[in-house]
């Protein structure tokens, strides 16, 4: 019997979803490109699914769309929520057609209760300095505490929570391996990007009443929620 060379398994992965609101791809390219420019490393090579729900019945040039997305350094893998003709055209352009439902979250398998050994938690990673531009810190399987700031162009990542005792100016990614309860805490919010469990906001979406203030960022119903760090 020959040696087994592979395993084929089902799995769940986080994919970015682009909800398409226009068939004007030139305008889309300009606006999407400007967004990506604010956090280019975060989106580089990211797999993306195009949601067609808002353009039901509209003819779309999927070959043009695929070229556009690749030109922005995305990895277009599929479409969802279109009509039959759109799905057919998308397949001809090399997209996969994904079945997507708003209730799909309810069908995820329940995790088994961890054993006593699995419940052991890695010690929190503590960085006793500012994370400088161009640096990346990853707290794998644990929380991260930064006693300084996170500079523009720097990136901090944790599978658990992130605590920043200074100013968050760069990128902070918590719950990187799927922890929906992860939270980002910072003394001053001026971030280029924040992400929790795959949900992310870039700078212009963060510039509300808590911009420049102590804040915490959590995921609520597949979107981000920002609140004051200290309740009044």
C-alpha positions in Angstrom: 0.0 0.0 0.0 1.4 3.4 -0.9 2.1 6.0 1.7 -0.7 8.5 2.3 0.4 11.9 1.0 -2.5 14.2 2.1 -5.6 14.6 4.3 -8.7 16.3 3.0 -10.8 17.9 5.7 -13.5 20.5 6.1 -12.7 23.6 8.1 -13.8 27.1 8.9 -11.8 30.2 7.9 -12.3 33.9 8.2 -12.8 35.6 4.9 -13.3 39.3 4.2 -16.6 40.1 2.5 -16.8 43.0 0.0 -20.5 44.0 -0.2 -20.8 45.5 -3.7 -23.0 48.6 -3.9 -22.1 49.8 -7.4 -21.4 48.4 -10.9 -19.1 51.4 -11.6 -15.8 49.5 -11.1 -13.6 52.5 -11.9 -15.2 54.5 -9.1 -15.0 51.3 -6.9 -11.3 50.9 -7.6 -10.5 54.5 -6.6 -12.5 54.4 -3.3 -11.4 50.9 -2.3 -7.8 51.8 -3.2 -7.9 54.8 -0.9 -9.2 52.6 2.0 -6.5 50.0 1.5 -3.8 52.6 1.5 -4.5 53.3 5.1 -3.5 49.8 6.1 -1.9 48.1 3.1 -0.1 45.3 5.0 -3.4 44.1 6.6 -5.1 43.6 3.3 -2.1 42.3 1.3 -3.1 38.9 -0.2 -6.3 38.8 1.8 -8.9 36.3 0.5 -12.1 38.1 -0.3 -15.7 37.1 -1.2 -17.9 39.5 -3.2 -21.5 39.9 -1.8 -23.8 40.7 -4.7 -27.0 41.1 -2.7 -27.4 44.9 -3.3 -27.0 44.5 -7.1 -29.7 41.9 -7.8 -30.5 41.6 -11.5 -27.7 43.9 -12.6 -25.2 42.7 -15.3 -21.6 42.8 -14.0 -18.3 42.3 -15.8 -16.8 39.8 -13.4 -13.5 39.5 -15.4 -13.0 43.2 -14.9 -13.9 42.9 -11.2 -11.4 40.0 -10.7 -8.6 42.0 -12.4 -9.5 45.0 -10.3 -9.3 43.1 -7.0 -6.1 41.4 -7.9 -4.6 44.8 -8.8 -5.4 45.9 -5.3 -3.5 42.8 -4.0 -6.7 41.0 -2.9 -7.2 37.3 -3.5 -10.7 37.0 -5.0 -12.0 33.6 -4.1 -15.8 33.8 -4.7 -19.1 35.5 -4.9 -22.3 35.1 -2.9 -25.9 36.3 -2.7 -26.3 37.0 -6.4 -28.9 35.9 -8.9 -28.6 32.9 -11.2 -27.2 34.8 -14.1 -24.7 36.6 -12.0 -23.5 33.4 -10.5 -23.1 31.8 -13.9 -21.1 34.8 -15.2 -19.0 34.8 -12.1 -18.2 31.1 -12.6 -17.2 31.8 -16.2 -14.7 34.4 -14.9 -13.2 31.9 -12.4 -15.0 32.8 -9.2 -16.4 30.2 -6.9 -20.1 30.6 -5.9 -20.5 30.3 -2.1 -23.7 29.6 -0.3 -24.0 32.3 2.4 -26.7 32.8 5.0 -27.1 35.4 7.7 -28.0 32.4 9.9 -24.8 30.5 9.0 -23.3 31.4 12.4 -25.8 29.2 14.1 -24.6 26.1 12.2 -21.0 26.2 13.5 -20.0 23.1 15.4 -19.8 23.5 19.2 -16.3 23.3 20.6 -15.7 20.4 22.9 -14.9 21.1 26.5 -11.1 21.4 26.9 -9.2 19.0 29.0 -7.3 20.1 32.1 -4.1 20.2 30.1 -5.7 22.3 27.4 -7.1 24.8 29.9 -3.5 25.8 30.9 -3.1 29.4 29.8 0.2 30.8 28.4 1.6 33.6 30.5 0.7 37.1 29.2 3.4 38.6 26.9 4.5 41.9 28.3 6.4 44.5 26.2 8.1 47.1 28.4 8.7 49.6 25.6 7.0 51.3 22.7 6.5 49.2 19.6 8.2 51.2 16.9 7.2 51.7 13.2 8.0 48.6 11.2 7.9 46.3 14.2 5.4 43.4 14.7 4.7 41.7 18.0 2.6 38.5 18.1 1.4 37.0 21.4 0.5 33.5 20.2 -2.1 31.7 22.4 -2.1 34.5 25.0 -2.8 38.1 25.9 -0.5 41.0 25.1 0.4 44.0 27.3 2.3 46.9 25.9 3.5 49.3 28.6 4.4 51.9 26.0 2.7 53.0 22.8 2.2 51.5 19.4 3.6 53.8 16.8 2.3 54.5 13.2 3.4 51.6 11.0 3.7 49.1 13.9 1.5 46.1 14.4 0.6 44.2 17.6 -1.3 40.9 17.4 -2.7 38.6 20.0 -4.8 35.5 20.1 -6.3 36.9 23.3 -6.7 40.5 24.6 -4.5 43.4 23.9 -3.7 46.1 26.6 -1.9 49.2 25.5 -0.9 51.6 28.3 0.1 54.3 25.9 -1.3 55.6 22.6 -2.4 53.2 19.9 -1.4 54.8 16.6 -0.6 51.6 14.6 -2.5 48.4 14.1 -3.9 46.2 16.8 -5.4 42.7 16.0 -6.9 40.8 18.9 -8.6 37.3 18.8 -6.4 36.5 15.8 -7.2 32.8 15.9 -10.9 33.2 16.4 -11.5 34.4 19.9 -14.8 36.3 19.7 -14.5 37.5 23.3 -11.1 39.2 22.8 -10.9 42.9 23.5 -8.4 45.8 22.7 -7.8 48.2 25.5 -5.8 51.4 25.0 -5.2 54.7 26.9 -5.5 56.8 23.7 -7.1 55.7 20.5 -5.5 57.0 17.3 -5.2 53.7 15.4 -4.6 53.0 11.8 -6.6 49.8 12.1 -8.2 47.7 14.8 -9.4 44.1 14.4 -11.2 41.6 16.7 -11.9 38.1 15.5 -11.7 39.1 11.9 -13.9 42.2 12.1 -11.9 45.3 11.4 -12.2 49.1 11.2 -9.6 51.5 9.7 -8.8 55.0 10.9 -11.6 57.0 9.4 -14.2 54.7 10.9 -12.7 55.1 14.3 -12.7 58.9 14.4 -15.8 59.5 16.5 -16.3 60.8 20.0 -13.7 58.4 21.5 -10.9 59.3 19.0 -7.9 60.3 21.1 -9.6 59.0 24.3 -9.2 55.9 26.5 -11.2 53.2 24.8 -11.9 49.5 24.5 -12.9 47.7 21.3 -14.9 44.4 21.2 -16.8 42.4 18.7 -20.6 42.5 18.9 -22.7 40.5 16.4 -19.9 40.3 13.8 -19.2 44.0 14.0 -17.0 46.1 16.2 -18.2 48.1 19.2 -16.1 50.9 20.8 -16.8 52.1 24.3 -15.1 54.3 26.9 -12.3 52.5 28.8 -13.6 53.9 32.2 -17.3 54.1 32.7 -18.6 57.3 34.2 
